[in-house]
Amino acid sequence: MSKHAEQFDAIMDAMRELDPAEANKHGELRVQGYVKFWRNPVTGKMTSAPERITLDIFPPSPQRNAYRASEDFALLSVRARNVLRNVGIETVAELSEWTVKDLNKLRYCGAKTVDELESLVQLHGMELKP
């Protein structure tokens, strides 16, 4: 058996000891491993076998809903699309519910971006709220 296979077996043994109750409803676990190697002080070479293996269990990250932007947003610059994505605006109708003052408060949404978003809303026969 190779040195790498022994290391892999040691990690797998540690993972087998994990509590299945920690898993989510799909039986998934997020495991982060920490393997500590040591350097031989005489030769200066790294060891071929890990000195210690530590595994930490984290709950799996929840799936985020996919952002589904309107095709009308294809006319916008990347910055404007990113501003809309960051706040979750998916349609022009949702955008028309915002005020210029509220848009100016958003991160990376300066005067030019607000003008661009306002033009898009006007293109569809709507206006931003006063």
Secondary structure, 3 states (H helix, E strand, C coil): CCHHHHHHHHHHHHHHCCCHHHCCCCCCCEEEEEEECCECCCCCCECCCCCEEEEEEECCCCCCCCCCCCHHHHHCCHHHHHHHHHHCCCCHHHHCCCEHHHHHHCCCCCHHHHHHHHHHHHHCCCCCEC
